[in-house]
Amino acid sequence: MLLERGTKKADEAGLDMYLQASPEGARLYKKFGFEEKQYEDVDLKPFGVDMVSSRTYMKRKAGGIRQ
């Protein structure tokens, strides 16, 4: 799986990882050791779209524990 390979490479290099996830994706990333840092709802009406985009900002420390 791509996520397994990416986290392994980051661990080998001693690098932290950062990402922005949908609410659904955040559940998967938590299983790979990512922690929620901030949650945000963005109203897209000013851009002509009648919806709200939810996003979670996440971080995984190098060597993060997989569940």
C-alpha positions in Angstrom: 0.0 0.0 0.0 1.3 3.5 -0.9 0.7 4.9 2.6 2.7 2.0 4.2 5.6 2.7 1.9 5.5 6.5 2.4 5.5 6.2 6.2 8.3 3.7 6.2 10.5 6.0 4.0 9.8 8.9 6.3 10.7 6.8 9.4 13.9 5.7 7.7 14.8 9.4 7.0 13.7 10.5 10.5 11.1 12.9 9.0 7.8 14.0 10.4 4.8 13.9 8.0 2.0 16.5 7.5 -1.2 16.3 5.6 -4.7 17.6 5.1 -7.5 15.0 5.2 -11.2 14.7 4.7 -13.1 13.5 7.7 -13.3 10.0 6.1 -9.6 9.9 5.2 -8.6 11.0 8.8 -9.8 7.7 10.1 -7.4 5.8 7.8 -4.4 8.2 8.6 -4.9 7.7 12.4 -4.2 4.0 11.8 -0.8 4.9 10.5 0.1 7.1 13.5 -1.1 10.5 12.3 -2.6 12.8 15.0 -5.3 15.5 14.5 -3.9 19.0 15.0 -6.7 21.2 13.7 -10.1 20.8 12.2 -11.7 23.4 9.9 -14.9 23.9 7.9 -14.6 26.1 4.9 -17.7 27.7 3.4 -17.3 27.5 -0.4 -20.3 29.8 -1.2 -18.0 32.8 -1.9 -16.5 30.6 -4.7 -19.8 29.7 -6.3 -20.2 26.3 -4.6 -23.1 25.8 -2.3 -21.3 23.5 0.3 -18.9 23.4 3.2 -15.6 21.6 2.8 -14.4 20.0 6.0 -10.7 19.2 6.5 -8.5 17.9 9.2 -4.8 18.9 9.5 -2.7 16.1 10.7 0.9 15.3 11.7 2.8 12.1 12.1 6.1 12.1 14.0 8.9 10.1 12.6 8.6 6.6 14.0 4.9 7.0 14.6 3.1 3.9 15.9 0.8 2.1 13.4 -2.4 0.6 14.8 
